[in-house]
Amino acid sequence: MNQVTNLSIIVLTLNEEENIAQCLGSVADISDDIFVVDSGSTDRTLELARRWTSNIVIHDFHGYSAQRNWALRNLPFRYEWVLFLDADEFVSPELKNELHSTLGGRTTVAGFYLPRKLIFQEKWIRFGGYYPTWILRLVKHRQATCEDRKVNEHLIVTGATGKLRGDLIHNDKKGITAWISRHNAYATLEALELIESMERSPSNRNAVQPSFWSTQVERRRWLRERVWNRFPPLVRPCLYFIYRYFVLGGLLDGRAGFTYHFMQALWFPLLIDVKFLEMRRSGRR
């Protein structure tokens, strides 16, 4: 395959030696403008990354949204199209071909949603509402920004969007201990986000706008703000797990699927609620 001549790539990293080769190796033949933005790795992440690109930038981490926006505003991109990848994601062959054909021509949209396919313990999590998860990751950098949110942040573009069909595959190789540690940190940020959202007007934020009848991202934001937040803490995680696992068929994902749906749809939101209640009671942030 010839290189895509209109695509820059950004990968944010922090101690990703288990994942970085899988990620960068999947895009080395479709872009000659790959940037790794690292926030202080102490493992072999940068050593491994240099096998694929010399564009390695060290920048202090002040939040996921701030890091993405800094990259959009400060990196010397060769091309107008930018693909954001997490270090534990890689591009499927089908998506490679689609990127080549789509960006090789003319398009009037400002961004593309990609379907993310989740692999957990070597198992594709196909059910429970997790596939496809549509995420806006391919954008024209001059028309893009990242919403102001502590975690679970999304890109926003000025202009129309489209969809590509090739999968962006999420396959974290760090194991369950790292997964739990990471989601413990995410739960703290989500609890803070929930408290702060109760104290401010949504119109004052650069954020995804909740809308039931729009994109999947906006519909999920609507459900979170208009439905989820109105259910009692500690009760809503139980209802959510029942919905994901039984109503949406998560039980069809087998043993690995049970582990994932239990941890993601019950344990994680329950942890958020426990932290939220503790913060609200103590007044500590």
C-alpha positions as CSV (number, residue, x, y, z in Angstrom):
1,M,0.0,0.0,0.0
2,N,1.2,3.5,-0.8
3,Q,1.4,5.9,2.1
4,V,-1.6,8.1,2.7
5,T,-0.2,11.6,1.8
6,N,-2.7,13.6,3.7
7,L,-2.7,12.1,7.2
8,S,-0.9,13.0,10.4
9,I,-1.2,10.8,13.5
10,I,-1.1,11.7,17.2
11,V,-0.5,9.1,20.0
12,L,-0.5,10.2,23.6
13,T,1.7,8.0,25.8
14,L,2.7,7.4,29.4
15,N,4.4,4.1,30.2
16,E,3.0,2.1,27.2
17,E,5.8,-0.3,26.4
18,E,3.4,-3.2,26.2
19,N,1.2,-1.5,23.6
20,I,3.2,1.1,21.7
21,A,4.7,-1.3,19.0
22,Q,1.2,-2.7,18.2
23,C,-0.1,0.8,17.8
24,L,2.6,2.5,15.8
25,G,3.2,-0.7,13.7
26,S,-0.3,-0.5,12.5
27,V,0.0,3.0,11.0
28,A,3.7,3.1,9.9
29,D,2.7,2.2,6.3
30,I,-0.1,4.8,6.0
31,S,1.5,7.9,7.4
32,D,4.9,9.5,7.3
33,D,3.9,12.1,9.9
34,I,3.4,10.3,13.3
35,F,3.7,12.2,16.5
36,V,4.2,10.6,20.0
37,V,3.3,13.1,22.8
38,D,4.7,11.6,26.0
39,S,4.0,12.9,29.5
40,G,7.0,11.4,31.3
41,S,7.3,7.7,30.6
42,T,9.9,5.8,32.7
43,D,9.7,2.5,30.9
44,R,10.8,1.6,27.3
45,T,8.0,3.4,25.6
46,L,10.1,6.1,24.0
47,E,12.9,3.6,23.0
48,L,10.3,1.5,21.2
49,A,8.5,4.5,19.7
50,R,11.8,5.7,18.0
51,R,11.7,2.6,15.9
52,W,8.6,4.0,14.2
53,T,9.0,7.8,14.3
54,S,11.4,10.5,15.3
55,N,8.6,13.0,16.1
56,I,8.6,12.5,19.9
57,V,7.5,15.4,22.0
58,I,7.6,15.5,25.9
59,H,4.8,17.6,27.4
60,D,3.6,17.8,31.0
61,F,0.2,16.2,31.5
62,H,-2.5,18.5,32.8
63,G,-5.5,16.4,31.8
64,Y,-6.6,14.4,28.8
65,S,-8.5,17.3,27.2
66,A,-5.7,19.8,27.7
67,Q,-3.1,17.3,26.3
68,R,-5.2,16.8,23.1
69,N,-5.8,20.5,22.7
70,W,-2.1,21.3,23.2
71,A,-1.2,18.7,20.5
72,L,-3.8,20.2,18.1
73,R,-2.5,23.7,18.5
74,N,1.2,23.2,18.7
75,L,2.4,20.2,16.7
76,P,3.9,21.1,13.2
77,F,1.6,18.9,11.2
78,R,2.4,18.3,7.5
79,Y,-1.2,17.5,6.6
80,E,-4.7,18.9,7.4
81,W,-6.1,15.5,8.5
82,V,-5.2,14.2,11.9
83,L,-5.9,10.7,13.4
84,F,-5.9,10.5,17.2
85,L,-4.9,7.1,18.5
86,D,-4.7,5.8,22.1
87,A,-1.5,3.8,22.7
88,D,-3.6,0.7,23.3
89,E,-5.4,1.0,20.0
90,F,-4.5,0.0,16.4
91,V,-5.8,0.4,12.9
92,S,-7.4,-2.6,11.2
93,P,-6.4,-3.5,7.6
94,E,-9.9,-2.5,6.5
95,L,-9.6,0.9,8.1
96,K,-6.2,1.4,6.5
97,N,-7.7,0.8,3.1
98,E,-10.6,3.1,3.8
99,L,-8.3,5.9,5.0
100,H,-6.3,5.5,1.8
101,S,-9.3,5.7,-0.5
102,T,-11.1,8.4,1.5
103,L,-8.3,10.8,2.1
104,G,-6.8,10.3,-1.3
105,G,-9.7,12.2,-2.8
106,R,-11.6,15.3,-2.0
107,T,-14.1,15.4,0.9
108,T,-16.1,18.3,2.4
109,V,-16.6,16.9,5.9
110,A,-14.5,18.1,8.9
111,G,-14.2,14.8,10.7
112,F,-15.0,11.1,10.6
113,Y,-16.5,8.8,13.2
114,L,-14.7,5.4,13.5
115,P,-16.2,2.2,14.9
116,R,-14.1,1.0,17.8
117,K,-13.9,-2.7,18.4
118,L,-13.0,-3.7,22.0
119,I,-10.8,-6.8,22.7
120,F,-10.6,-7.9,26.4
121,Q,-8.6,-10.9,27.5
122,E,-8.2,-11.9,23.8
123,K,-12.0,-11.8,23.3
124,W,-14.0,-9.5,21.1
125,I,-16.6,-7.8,23.3
126,R,-19.3,-7.8,20.7
127,F,-22.5,-7.5,22.7
128,G,-23.8,-5.5,25.6
129,G,-24.0,-2.4,23.5
130,Y,-20.2,-2.1,23.1
131,Y,-19.9,-2.7,19.3
132,P,-19.7,-0.6,17.5
133,T,-18.8,2.4,19.7
134,W,-18.6,5.3,17.3
135,I,-15.8,7.8,18.2
136,L,-14.7,11.0,16.4
137,R,-11.0,10.5,16.0
138,L,-10.2,11.6,12.4
139,V,-10.4,15.4,12.1
140,K,-9.2,18.4,10.2
141,H,-7.0,19.8,12.9
142,R,-7.8,23.5,12.1
143,Q,-11.5,22.7,12.6
144,A,-11.1,20.6,15.7
145,T,-10.9,20.9,19.5
146,C,-11.4,18.7,22.5
147,E,-14.2,19.3,24.9
148,D,-13.3,20.6,28.4
149,R,-13.9,17.4,30.5
150,K,-11.7,15.6,33.0
151,V,-12.2,12.2,31.5
152,N,-14.1,10.4,28.7
153,E,-13.5,13.5,26.6
154,H,-14.5,13.8,23.0
155,L,-13.3,15.7,20.0
156,I,-15.6,18.4,18.5
157,V,-15.3,19.8,14.9
158,T,-16.7,22.8,13.2
159,G,-18.5,21.4,10.2
160,A,-20.1,18.2,8.9
161,T,-19.0,14.7,9.9
162,G,-19.1,11.3,8.2
163,K,-18.5,7.7,9.1
164,L,-15.9,5.2,8.1
165,R,-16.6,1.4,8.4
166,G,-13.2,-0.1,9.1
167,D,-12.5,-0.9,12.8
168,L,-10.3,1.0,15.2
169,I,-9.3,-1.9,17.5
170,H,-8.8,-1.4,21.3
171,N,-6.6,-4.1,22.7
172,D,-4.8,-3.2,25.9
173,K,-2.0,-5.7,26.7
174,K,-1.2,-4.5,30.2
175,G,-3.5,-6.9,32.0
176,I,-6.3,-6.7,34.6
177,T,-4.2,-5.1,37.4
178,A,-3.3,-2.1,35.3
179,W,-7.0,-2.0,34.1
180,I,-8.2,-1.8,37.7
181,S,-5.6,0.9,38.6
182,R,-6.5,3.0,35.6
183,H,-10.2,2.8,36.2
184,N,-9.8,3.6,39.9
185,A,-8.2,6.9,38.7
186,Y,-10.9,7.4,36.1
187,A,-13.5,6.9,38.8
188,T,-12.1,9.8,40.8
189,L,-12.1,12.0,37.8
190,E,-15.7,11.0,36.9
191,A,-16.9,11.7,40.4
192,L,-15.2,15.1,40.3
193,E,-16.8,15.8,36.9
194,L,-20.2,14.8,38.3
195,I,-19.9,17.2,41.3
196,E,-18.7,20.0,39.1
197,S,-21.4,19.5,36.5
198,M,-23.9,20.1,39.3
199,E,-22.4,23.5,40.0
200,R,-22.1,25.0,36.5
201,S,-24.2,25.8,33.5
202,P,-23.6,23.4,30.6
203,S,-23.8,26.3,28.2
204,N,-20.6,27.8,29.6
205,R,-18.6,24.8,28.5
206,N,-16.9,23.7,25.3
207,A,-18.6,20.3,25.3
208,V,-20.5,17.7,23.4
209,Q,-24.1,18.8,23.4
210,P,-26.6,16.2,24.7
211,S,-29.1,15.2,22.1
212,F,-31.1,11.9,22.0
213,W,-31.7,12.2,18.2
214,S,-28.2,13.0,17.1
215,T,-24.9,11.0,17.1
216,Q,-24.2,8.1,19.4
217,V,-21.8,10.2,21.5
218,E,-24.5,13.0,21.9
219,R,-27.2,10.4,22.7
220,R,-25.1,8.8,25.4
221,R,-24.3,12.2,26.8
222,W,-28.1,13.0,26.9
223,L,-28.8,9.7,28.6
224,R,-26.1,10.4,31.2
225,E,-27.3,13.9,32.0
226,R,-31.0,13.5,31.6
227,V,-31.5,9.9,32.8
228,W,-28.5,8.4,34.6
229,N,-27.9,11.4,36.9
230,R,-31.5,11.3,38.1
231,F,-31.3,7.7,39.4
232,P,-30.1,7.2,43.0
233,P,-26.4,6.6,43.4
234,L,-25.5,3.0,44.2
235,V,-28.8,1.8,42.6
236,R,-28.1,3.0,39.0
237,P,-24.9,0.8,38.6
238,C,-27.0,-2.3,39.3
239,L,-29.7,-1.3,36.8
240,Y,-27.0,-0.5,34.3
241,F,-25.4,-3.9,34.6
242,I,-28.8,-5.6,34.2
243,Y,-29.5,-3.6,31.1
244,R,-26.0,-4.2,29.5
245,Y,-25.7,-7.8,30.4
246,F,-29.2,-9.2,30.0
247,V,-31.2,-6.7,27.9
248,L,-28.4,-5.9,25.4
249,G,-27.0,-9.5,25.4
250,G,-23.7,-9.1,27.1
251,L,-24.1,-12.6,28.4
252,L,-23.4,-13.8,24.8
253,D,-19.8,-12.7,25.2
254,G,-18.8,-15.7,27.3
255,R,-16.5,-15.8,30.3
256,A,-14.3,-12.9,29.3
257,G,-17.4,-11.0,28.5
258,F,-18.9,-11.6,31.9
259,T,-15.7,-10.3,33.5
260,Y,-15.7,-7.2,31.3
261,H,-19.4,-6.4,31.7
262,F,-19.2,-7.0,35.4
263,M,-16.2,-4.7,35.8
264,Q,-17.2,-2.0,33.3
265,A,-20.9,-1.9,33.8
266,L,-21.2,-2.6,37.5
267,W,-17.9,-2.3,39.5
268,F,-16.7,0.9,37.7
269,P,-19.9,3.0,38.0
270,L,-20.4,1.7,41.5
271,L,-16.9,3.0,42.4
272,I,-17.7,6.3,40.8
273,D,-20.8,6.6,43.0
274,V,-19.0,5.7,46.2
275,K,-16.4,8.3,45.5
276,F,-19.0,10.8,44.5
277,L,-20.9,10.3,47.8
278,E,-17.7,10.5,49.8
279,M,-16.7,13.8,48.1
280,R,-20.1,15.3,48.5
281,R,-20.3,14.3,52.2
282,S,-16.8,15.5,53.1
283,G,-16.5,18.4,50.8
284,R,-13.1,17.2,49.7
285,R,-12.1,17.3,46.0
